[in-house]
Amino acid sequence: MSKGFERDHLRILLDGETAQQTDQPTHYFTPGQLIKGTATYSPSSEVKVDVMTVVFKATLYIGLKDNGQASYGCVRTQNQNLFRYEKLIFQGPHKLSPRTHEWPFEFELPGSIKVPFATGPQAIPPTWDVLPSVRVIYSLRLSVNPNSRTRYMDIERPINVWPFQHIELPLPTYATQPLIDSTQTPSPKSALTRRRSSAVNTNTPNLNVSISIPSALGAWQNFSVQLLCNGTSDAEYTLNTCELALKAHATYGATETPTPTPPPRRPSNTEILRRISSTDIMSRRRSNTETARRTSNAEAPAPAPKELFQICKFKLLGRGLQIPLDNTHITIKRDMRLIDMTRGDASILAPTFGISHFRLNYIMDVCVQMTDTKTGAVIERRGEVPLEILPGGLVEEGRGDDAPPAFHEVASPPGYEEGVGETGVWEGLFRSPAYTVTA
């Protein structure tokens, strides 16, 4: 691939874009929509071109640590091409003059695709380019002379895809999760890599702490964070901090049940009546033992690689909030949203999705610190709460006053929609897919 300045003369412009705009897309495409654009090539001198192609493809990049006993912490790479469409826009050989040449193209974004090791069509996943180890990338690639080693040039640009439709979600359903003592060691698969303050008391009193947050909600939905404490001591506690860390739980591997081993074939009468020597008997016993060992290993597939990646963190200050020990719900934060944790960036809050053997879920990592007002000891509790991110989600309570501007007409950053100028309230704050809500 050429690395000279001639690469700058290759451009991929989508409809509505100009040459002065950057290659960072701001528009999100939905399944069934046509992706139309123009491929341009402006050589500085006369150049011979044999073939020019435009490729529209989607790739699932996986690089997770293998949890097998003999893996030694190695990274398991499983890059998978979801689809690849190619169009020939120029057929030579022909010499192009030193001016701007343009070729239009269009691709239709499929709604479902067929992937290996999956039964039936699979819905396409969204664009998710948050972590280097787990990515879903849609891209357009313009290639000049792709079959040549010396005159080959190409350029690639990303395409944003959002296959979800906005829906009005019901009120969030809250789930209560007990928090464990920070001195206890969780399972290796869910170990938390958080540094604990030396001021935390290691002598844990008889105190049960639980967190109450929704188990499923949309990125723009309002929810509350509540604590429940129950203890037999006469101590009094005040809240110091409540730290919430949203983590992506990515898994990749065979999740289907293995195919059962077929029953052994019934021997024929000739085989039954055949005289078997003692040597044959011992040989058959060894063969049966080896077959049983292989069968037992085949029925116990290796666990699917899984890993937790922190996406964002949000710390709530208790400001001396007194926590009773009668197991009552104490609200420590009202009208909170997942979009607040990411500082308005909703592109990383893709709803829970899966394709083939890959699955992306979310976990809310919770760490609560409280202070004993009598002794001054700091008590820490922590836990992990499974969380499902849903598409859409309007504010149900107080939607007239609490909802952001133009939230009910377009639940997306106004900077990406028509009729909103540069003075919009969310201008420059949001980078997210567009949900168009009909009245």
N, C-alpha and C positions, 0 to 999 in steps of 0.2 A: 504494500500500500504506500502510495506516495505521501511524503510528509512535507512537501514543499508548499510554497504559497499558493499553488494552483488549487489546493483544497478549499481555499477561501472563495473560489469562483464557483463552487457547487453550492446550491441552496435548495431547500425544500420549503416552499411557502404554502400554507393552507389558505383556503378561500377566506378573504377578509383580512389577511395579513399583508404587510408591506415589507420591502427589503430592509428597512431601517429597524424593524422589530427584532427582538432576540429570538433564539430558538427555544426558549422556555415556554411551554404551552400554558395557556390560562383557560382554555376551553375544555370541557369534559364531554366525551362522546358516550352515547348510550347504544345498546344493542339494536341492530337494524338500521342505524344511521349511516349515511354515506360520508366517508371521509374524502373530501375533494381537495385537490391542491395542484400546484404547478412545480415541476422540477426545472431548475434553471442551471445553465452552464455557460460561463463567460470566460473562455480561454484568452490568455494574453497574446497568443500568437496562433497561427494556423496549426491545428492538431488533427491527427488521424484518429478517428473513433470507429471501432468495430461494433460494439454493442453498448447500450445503456439500459439499465433495468431499475425498477423501483420495487422494493420488497417491504411488505407489511407483515410483521411477525409479533408474536407474544411469547415470552420466555419466563419460566419459573426458575429462579436461582435459589438453590438450597445449599447451605454450608453449615450443618449442625454437628455438634460433637457427638460421637457415637458412644452409647452407654454400655456397650458390650464389655465382658470381662477381659477380652483380649484386644480391645481397641486402643488402650493406653492413651485415652483422651484425644485421639486423632479426629480430624474434621472429616465428616462424610459429605462429599459434594454430590448433589443429585440435580443437575441442571436439566430441565425438561422443556422441549419446544412444544408449546400448546397449539400453535398453528403457524403457518407460513404461506403467504400468498405473494406471487411474483408476477410482475407485468413488464413486458418488453415495450419500452417507449421509443427506442431508436435502433434501427438495424442498418449497419454499414456493410462493408467499409466505406467511409466517407470522410472527407476533410472538412472540419468546421472552421469557419472564419473567425477572427478575433472580435466577436461581438456577443451580445447576450442571446442565447437560444433558450426557448421555453417549450416544455411538453406538459400538457395537462394529464392528470391521472385521477382515478377514484377507486376506492375500496369500500366494500360494505362490511361493517363490523358485525360479526356473527353473534347470535344470541346464545348458542350452545355449540360445543365442540366435542369431538371424540378424542379421548386420551387413552394411552395404553393402560392396561390392568384396571379398567373401570368398566362397569356394565352400564350401557346406555349413554346418551349424550349428557355432558356435564355443562352446567352454567358457567359462563366465563367469569373469572374473578376480577376485582377492581385493580386499578393501578395502585401498587403499594411499594413505595421506594423509601422506606424509613430506616431500615437496618441493612448493613452490608451483607449480612449472612442470610437474610430472607427477603427476597424481592420478587415482585411481579412487574415486568417491564413490557410495555407495548412501544413499538418503535417503527419508524419509516427509514429505510436505507436507500440512498441513491448511489448506484455503482456505475462507473465508467470502465469499460473493458474488464469485466470481472474475471475473464479467463486468461488474462495476460499477467505475467509476473513483473514486467517492467513498466507498463503503461496503465497500471491499475490505480484507480482513485475511487474513494467513496466518502460519503458523509451520512451521518445518522442523527436523527432527532427523536425525542420521546413523544409519545401520544398519551394523553390522559383518558382513561376509561372508567366510567362509573355505572355499573349495571343495575343499580338499585333504584326503586321508585319510592318517592316520598309517601309515607302513610302517617295518619294521625294515630299515635300510640296511646294506649290507655294509661291511667295513672300507674306509676312504678310500683311493683310488688317488692316489699322489703324482706330481706333475709337476715337472720341473726346468726352471726358466726362467733363462737368463743375464741378468745385470744389466749395464747399460751405464754408462759413465763419466758422472759428473754434468756434466762440461763439454761432452759431446756434446749436440747439439740433436736431440730426437726429432721425429717427423713432426708437422705442425700439428694433425692430428686427435687425437693422443694426447699433446699437450704437457702437462707437469706444471707446475702453478702453485705451486711450493714455493720458498720463499726458502732459498738455500744459504748456509751460514755462511762468513764470510770466511776462516776458518781452514782450509778444505778446500784440499788441495794440488791445483793445476791441472796439475802435471807428473805425468801418470799413469804408473806403472810397468807392467812386463809382468805383469799380474795379472788373472786371470779369476775372477769371483765369480758364483755361481749360487745361487738360492733354491729350496728344495724344499718345496712345500706341496700339499695336495690340490687337484685340479681341480674336484671336486664333493663336497659334503658337506652334512649337515643342520645346522640352527642349534644343536642340542644335542649334536652329535657331538664327541668329543675328537679332537684332531689335534696333531701336532708341527710345529714350524718348524725347518728345518735349513738350514745353509749349506754350500756346497762351494767351496773355493778352490784354484786351481792357478796356480803362478807359477814362473819360472825364477830369480828373484833369491834372495839369501840373507837377505832381510829377514824379520823376525818381526812379526806383527800380533796385536793384541788388539781385541776387539769393544767398541765404544763403545755404539752404539744400533742397534736394528733397528725401524724405524717401519713399521707396517702401517696403511693407510688403505683402508677399504672404500668403493667408489664404485659408484653405480648408473649403468649404461650404457643410456640410453634412446634408442631410435631410432623414427622415425615416417616412413613414406614407402612408395612402391611398391617392393616387393621381387620381384614376379613378373616373368618375362621378358616383354618387350613382344610384342604380337601381330604376327606377320610380315606384311609388306606383300603383298597378293595379287598374283599374276602379271598382267602386262598382258593386256588382252583382245585376242584375235586379230582383226585387221581383216577386214572382209568383202571379197568379190571386187570389189564396186563401189568400195570405198575404195581397193583396190590399183590398179585400172585407172584411177582418176580422175587427171586431169592436175593436177599440183601446180605452181604457179608458184614462182619463186624467192623471192617475198615470203612465201609460205606456208612454204617450207622454213626460212627464217630465223626465222619466228615459231614454228615447231614446235621448232626447236633451243633457242630461249629458254625455251619451255614445258618442254621436257625437262630443261633445266638447273635451272629453278626447282623442278620436281617432285623431282629427285634431291636438291637441297639440303634440301627439306622432309622427305624420307624419311630422310636421314641424321640430321637433328635429332630425328626421332621415334624412331629406333632407339637413341638415346643419352639415356635419361631422366635428369633431374636427380638427383643423389645424395640419398638420404634424410637429413633432418636428424638429427643425433645429438649427444649432449652427455653429459658426465660430471658427476655430482653426488656430492660427498663426503657420506657418511652418517655414518661414525664413524671414529675414529682410535685406535690402540693402540700405545704405545711400549714396547719391551722394552729393558731396560738390560743391557749386556754384562757389567758388573762385572769387567772385566779378563780375560774369557774368551779364552784363546789360540787362534788360528785357524791350523791347519797348512795347508801349501800342497801337500799330496799328494792333493788331490781326494777326501778322505774326508768322509763326512757328519758334521757337527758339529751336535748338537741344541742349540739356544739357548732353546727353550721346549717343555715337555711339557704334555700334558693341557690344551691351550688350546681354547676354543670360540668360535664366532662370537657367541654370546649374551654372552660376557664383554666383547667389544668394544663392545657397545651397553649395557653395564651392566644387563643383564637385560631389556631391552625387545625382545621378539621380534616385536612388531607391525610393525617396519620391515624385518624380514628375511623378506619374502614370497618364497616360492620363485619361481624364474625362470618368467615367464609371458609370453604374447603373445596379442593379439586383433586381428583385422583386420590393418592394416599397422603396428601398434604392437608393440614388443618391448622387454621389460625384462630386461637381463642385468646381471651384476656383474663388477667388476674389482678385484683386490687390488693396490693401489699400494704398492710396497715401496721403502724407502730404508734402506740399510745404511751405517754409518760405522765405519771401523776406523782404528786408530792404529799407525803404524810405531814400534815400541819403540826402535829405534836412532836415528832422526832426529826422532821426535815429529810427523811429518807425518800429517795426517788424510786418509784416502782415503774417497771417497763413491761408492757405486754405487746405481743405482736401476733400476726396471723395473715393468712392469704384467703381472699374471698373470690371465688370464680365470678366473672362478670361477662355478660353477653351484650355487645353493642348492637343495637337495632338500627335499621335505616329510618331516617326521618325523626319525627317526634316534636310536636308543638308543645308549648307551655300550656298546661291545662288549668292551673290555678293562677288566677289574677292575670290572665293573658292580655287583658286590655291595657294594664299599666306596666307590667313587668317585662313584656316582650320587647325585644329590640326593635328599632325602626324598620318598617316594611317587612316584619318577620312573617306575617300571615300571607302576604302576597308572594314573596319569594324568600324561602328559608335558605338563604345563601348570601355570600358577601355581595353587597350592592355594586361593588366595583366591577363585577362580571356581568351585570345585567343592564339592559337599556333603561334610560330614563333617570339614571343616577349620576350626578356629576362628581367632580373631584372633591366636593365638600361633604361627601357622605360621611356618616358617623363611623362606619367601619372601614373607610378608605385606608388601605395600606396595612390593615390589621389582620385580615383574613385571607387564607389561601385554601379554598375548599371546593368540593363539588357543588354543583348547582342543583337545588331541588325546586322545581316549579310547582307551586301549590295552586290548584284551581279553587275558585270561590265556591 
